[in-house]
Amino acid sequence: MGRGCSVLALLSILLLAGSSRSSAWSKPKKFTTSEEDRPWLPLLQSSSPAPDANATTYFQVARPIPLPDGENCSVLLLQHDFGYTFGKPAVTADYRPPPRCWRHGRPSKVVLEWRAASRGRQFDRILGIWIGGVEILRSCTAEPRSNGIVWTVEKDVSRYLSLFSRNQTVAVFLGNIVDETYTGVYRVNISLHFYAGSSDRRRGFGSPADLIIPISRDLPLNDGQWFVIKNSTDSQSKKVVLPRNAYRALLEIYLSFHGDDEFWYSNPPEEYVTANNLSSTPGNGAFREVIAAVDGTVAGAVWPFPVIYTGGVNPLLWRPITGIGSFDLPSYDVEITPFLGDLLDGTAHEFRFSVANALGDWFVDGNLHLWLDEKSARTTGKLIKHRVEGPNLAVDSVIEGLDGEFSTAAERKISAAGWVVSSRGKITTHTFQSLRFGNRLRLSHGGDDQEVNQTVGSTAGVYAKHPGSVVFSEETVRSFPLYLRTVTGDQVNGSYSLVSNVSLGWSERRFAGGKVGFYYAKVENSQRADGTMTVKGNLVTSGVGMTVQDYSYDGTDGCFSRHVSASNYSLLVDESTAVCGKRSPFSVAAK
């Protein structure tokens, strides 16, 4: 059995629970199309993407990566055809820093490029790319069609710059299944592009980390290097030794949700499942929280963005425009500098992940970014304040048979403060997280009409200062609104109809500053998608989907906006603007 982005068995998606869809409540599911597909022999034999002229180009709407004016240099990391790869070791390759890419010294920017092509029938598949055990991309494949698809993901990976200066092992895991029914092979090229150019190459709080330690599983293994967290009582950890001269530490967390928790925000409380004797229906309610602990102490929490993968709800909604974050899943930063005083003793310390209320598989790992004092062999520090409040979870339920209405609310606050003495002096760092969650799930018409209205909000900040001056400060405010409604029609001749409405958004405001300047960025990204389809088994036999997306970015490094709409593989409107240039640039290095 294979893991897709939904981590489901290909032939065990039990969508039809009897003669009527109203006989049991069913959450959103994973589907694939029933086009007439055949194995693509050139695809199976070739090692480089060369789709035919009729291939459809899929894409994720994002701001183009700003590039410096200097020279660029590229290196191929990996080229591979991912056929039947489930349960097999990750594909690996050796990386050696190409001298031609570093001849001007430290690059000012590094971009990862994923290019892929496929043809046939296939579910979406989760994938990860690691360099030296450090994850640099979590993604989901597009679902192919009979005439072929192509897609490209470009990601600014400059924050991982220290990885690229030394020999490393590249590992890519994409758990795919190919058989007589599911014929899609993913043909992949992965490259790094290095850009020279003017940049402030001093080291400091705001520059890329000097060292990144992976908090992930070690090779070899027959899976990705992520930890697999299976339920609410499960947790996974790794012990690492930190260099004794660190003065800043940040834990970056990658995560994705699968199986019974792929649509965690639509899960009813367990009391509803029990009252209706729905043993196969996922429960545990709609609230999920990824917790990061250091030596048993809660250091931070992530309330995740509800990524909808490319086969989720109605796959026709995501062709050719994919769901927000599905090709480049977000990672989440937790500042842990205040805890450094307890971690600089030269012994191993435990970093542990768990997921509150988890019901299905969650893939979680972390990257520990460290800034090192080049002028001393040892720094010292002390945690002076640490406070954890919440999550203060409240659930109100009204159950009337298979109908019900459930309201879930939660709040969480985490704060810490600590000082570190290095050659830069005594710097005191304050950090905080403030998280808010609201979810309303409504089930009506015997559970055939399901409606979710949810908002996740967060404010996080870090404030580092000398006794008399601010060294670095940053604050990020985010909001993730989600609306989802699915209406299921009665079964006729083994098929049923499904009407879907989705609204999904990512709103973010980030402010940073210090001795060397000020930076801000504002992102508004929203999608509205509507579709109908007829489903037989787990195959979409007919249907239509339409998606409209509006994206805007405004910051000190420029601005960009794009408006797109599409219906059933065809792009209807695509308008973009970049009306302003770089303004008051913020140097990312601090003294």
Secondary structure, DSSP 8 states (H G I E B T S, - for coil): ----TT---TT------SS-GGGS-----B-EE-------HHHHH-SS----TT-EEEB---------SS-EEEEEEEEEEESS-TTS--EEEEE---GGGSTTSS-SEEEEEEEEEE-S-----EEEEEETTEEEEEEE-----TT-EEEEEEEE-GGGGGGGGS-EEEEEEE----SSS----EEEEEEEEEE--------STTS--SEEEEES--SS-SS-SSEEE-STT-EEEEEEE--TTEEEEEEEEEEEE-GGGTTGGG---HHHHHHTT-TTS--S-S--EEEEEETTEEEEEE-------TTBS-GGGGSSB--TTSSS--EEEEE-GGGGGGT-SSSEEEEEEEEET--S-EEEEEEEEEEE-TT-S--EEEEEEEEEE----EEEEEEETTEEEEEEEEEEEEEEEEEEEETTEEEEEEEEEEEEEEEEEEEETTTTEEEEEEEEEEEEEEEEE-SSSEEEEEEEEEEEEEEEEEEE---BTTEEEEEEEEEEEEEEEEEEEETTEEEEEEEEEEEEEEEEEEEETTEEEEEEEEEEEEEEEEETTEEEEEEEEEETTEEEEEEEE------S---S---
